[in-house]
Amino acid sequence: MTTTKALKLACIGCGARAQTYATLAARRPEQFEIVAGADPVPERVEKLRVISGRTDFRGFPDAEALLAAGKLADVAIVATQDNDHYRCCTGALRLGYNVLLEKPISTCVEQVLEIQRLARQMDRRVMVCFVLRFAAFYRKVKEIIDSGVLGEIVSIQASEGVMPWHQAHSFVRGHWSVVQKSSPMILSKCCHDTDIVHWLVGRRCRRVASFGSLEYFRPERAPSGTPARCTDGCPVGDTCPYNALRYIGDMRTPWLGMVYDRAQEASPDEITAWLRTSPWGRCVYRCDNDAVDRQVLALEFEGGVTGTFTMTAFANGRHIEVYGTRGVLKGGETYRHHFGTHLILIPHEGEATRYTVQAEDGGYELHGGGDPGLVNALYDEMTSPPGSPLAASLDSTVHSHLITFAAEEARVTGRTVALVQ
Ligand SMILES: NC(=O)c1ccc[n+]([C@@H]2O[C@H](COP(=O)([O-])OP(=O)(O)OC[C@H]3O[C@@H](n4cnc5c(N)ncnc54)[C@H](O)[C@@H]3O)[C@@H](O)[C@H]2O)c1
């Protein structure tokens, strides 16, 4: 740390992510002061004001108004939706803000590269919210790889089980269900995974092939007689795992809270009325979604290291296997949930070692401690001397995005795509 002065933070977008980061930052008043927030939904600006605990907190109706007020803080937290990142991030950089930028950096490759160019030109720092890099689990994986105990890394295999309800909430009914309005699944959800694989391998990716499609959440899969909305008397409502009325009960926390500002205090009648018109009340087989529900990637890294990644709606949690010349490392959600350990290191000769990691502040719900880990790292990332290595620097995360763009091109064209950068 080079200074003990608190960093001033301004939130552009005050939705679910901004509230998470602001809540964590507010616990460290010696490091952070949340001084401003902008969002077209006044209740969300109010939430930020309450979280900030400051009487001089300044609220704005949108990003444009906040940026028009000049530079109000040291760091702008850009937590608007994917398609708005470019506009908000470049606007903040031009004013001289350092930026904590939600992933993805942007939804098209030209804008990702332009943000990188502008950050260099303005000599500003952009920290990308790849929270998994800060999660205790992946930190341990990285530590084990870097220790050399696995020998030379030959291959890596990663998977992400999005979980059926999460898929339905976010990628069938929700913000990231229509690719044109947001971005392809491999970018909107799985840029975390391409980033983790790239970060762990520590080499640039040379080529990628990919297959995937939307097969399950389609109209022809709808059970017979199902209406357009779960509130309209669905004949299979009692047994359907995707029944939107679950937002009133077991899916109220955290899911409803991510999309309905009055989630905690609303009565069942109020939520039912909201479901009658909201996207989250629609039958999952009768939405306008086109995000894939499965996708695989085959990756080749410099030095001939190979990798695979599988995304599926129909599993729960992330897993990783790292194959080295001296041993194999395996771990993830299934190990934690069913076997009481997080990671198993299996040398090619000798006994296996089990590792259990402690997720900070709230554990797996907060990305395995990644959210608090990222906020803990933010201060040092933004105040370390020029030239210091950063844990989630823009330069190291741009390549992770290039992998996703190449993967989507490979999936759509059926060709193997070479990365140029
Ligand atoms: N790092 C992670 O693990 C992670 C997890 C989930 C989402 N995300 C990303 O975080 C971002 C935000 O996601 P979220 O779930 O918080 O969404 P959200 O919809 O809850 O928040 C976005 C907010 O931006 C506001 N907004 C819209 N137009 C605006 C404008 N012109 N000016 C200011 N605010 C504006 C919206 O009203 C909304 O409150 C997305 O890019 C998403 O992909 C990251």
The ligand as a Tripos MOL2 file, in Angstrom:
@<TRIPOS>MOLECULE
LIG
   44    48     1     0     0
SMALL
NO_CHARGES

@<TRIPOS>ATOM
      1 N1        -18.5370  -10.7460  -11.9660 N.am      1 LIG1
      2 C1        -19.5580  -11.5700  -11.8990 C.2       1 LIG1
      3 O1        -19.4350  -12.6590  -11.4040 O.2       1 LIG1
      4 C2        -20.8950  -11.1570  -12.4320 C.ar      1 LIG1
      5 C3        -22.0620  -11.8220  -12.0210 C.ar      1 LIG1
      6 C4        -23.2830  -11.3850  -12.5300 C.ar      1 LIG1
      7 C5        -23.3160  -10.3310  -13.4300 C.ar      1 LIG1
      8 N2        -22.1610   -9.7430  -13.8400 N.ar      1 LIG1
      9 C6        -22.1520   -8.6210  -14.7880 C.3       1 LIG1
     10 O2        -22.4130   -7.4420  -14.0440 O.3       1 LIG1
     11 C7        -23.1540   -6.5120  -14.8420 C.3       1 LIG1
     12 C8        -24.3840   -6.0670  -14.0720 C.3       1 LIG1
     13 O3        -25.1620   -7.2170  -13.7730 O.3       1 LIG1
     14 P1        -26.3000   -7.1470  -12.6510 P.3       1 LIG1
     15 O4        -26.7110   -8.5410  -12.3900 O.co2     1 LIG1
     16 O5        -25.8600   -6.2610  -11.5470 O.co2     1 LIG1
     17 O6        -27.4530   -6.4340  -13.4970 O.3       1 LIG1
     18 P2        -28.5530   -5.3930  -12.9840 P.3       1 LIG1
     19 O7        -29.5460   -5.3070  -14.0870 O.co2     1 LIG1
     20 O8        -29.0030   -5.7670  -11.6230 O.co2     1 LIG1
     21 O9        -27.7290   -4.0120  -12.8810 O.3       1 LIG1
     22 C9        -27.4890   -3.1740  -13.9740 C.3       1 LIG1
     23 C10       -28.0190   -1.7930  -13.5940 C.3       1 LIG1
     24 O10       -27.6650   -0.8580  -14.6130 O.3       1 LIG1
     25 C11       -28.7110    0.1090  -14.6100 C.3       1 LIG1
     26 N3        -28.6420    0.9460  -15.8080 N.ar      1 LIG1
     27 C12       -29.2240    0.7550  -17.0200 C.ar      1 LIG1
     28 N4        -28.9420    1.8130  -17.8380 N.ar      1 LIG1
     29 C13       -28.1550    2.6520  -17.1300 C.ar      1 LIG1
     30 C14       -27.5470    3.9060  -17.4010 C.ar      1 LIG1
     31 N5        -27.6770    4.5190  -18.6040 N.pl3     1 LIG1
     32 N6        -26.8170    4.5080  -16.4450 N.ar      1 LIG1
     33 C15       -26.6620    3.9070  -15.2280 C.ar      1 LIG1
     34 N7        -27.2270    2.7290  -14.9000 N.ar      1 LIG1
     35 C16       -27.9530    2.1000  -15.8400 C.ar      1 LIG1
     36 C17       -29.9580   -0.7430  -14.5110 C.3       1 LIG1
     37 O11       -31.1020    0.0190  -14.1310 O.3       1 LIG1
     38 C18       -29.5380   -1.7520  -13.4620 C.3       1 LIG1
     39 O12       -29.8800   -1.3490  -12.1580 O.3       1 LIG1
     40 C19       -23.4400   -7.2270  -16.1500 C.3       1 LIG1
     41 O13       -22.5200   -6.8080  -17.1130 O.3       1 LIG1
     42 C20       -23.2370   -8.6910  -15.8310 C.3       1 LIG1
     43 O14       -22.8320   -9.4680  -16.9280 O.3       1 LIG1
     44 C21       -20.9740  -10.1220  -13.3350 C.ar      1 LIG1
@<TRIPOS>BOND
     1     1     2 1
     2     2     3 2
     3     2     4 1
     4     4     5 ar
     5     4    44 ar
     6     5     6 ar
     7     6     7 ar
     8     7     8 ar
     9     8     9 1
    10     8    44 ar
    11     9    10 1
    12     9    42 1
    13    10    11 1
    14    11    12 1
    15    11    40 1
    16    12    13 1
    17    13    14 1
    18    14    15 2
    19    14    16 1
    20    14    17 1
    21    17    18 1
    22    18    19 2
    23    18    20 1
    24    18    21 1
    25    21    22 1
    26    22    23 1
    27    23    24 1
    28    23    38 1
    29    24    25 1
    30    25    26 1
    31    25    36 1
    32    26    27 ar
    33    26    35 ar
    34    27    28 ar
    35    28    29 ar
    36    29    30 ar
    37    29    35 ar
    38    30    31 1
    39    30    32 ar
    40    32    33 ar
    41    33    34 ar
    42    34    35 ar
    43    36    37 1
    44    36    38 1
    45    38    39 1
    46    40    41 1
    47    40    42 1
    48    42    43 1
@<TRIPOS>SUBSTRUCTURE
     1 LIG1         1 GROUP 0 **** ****
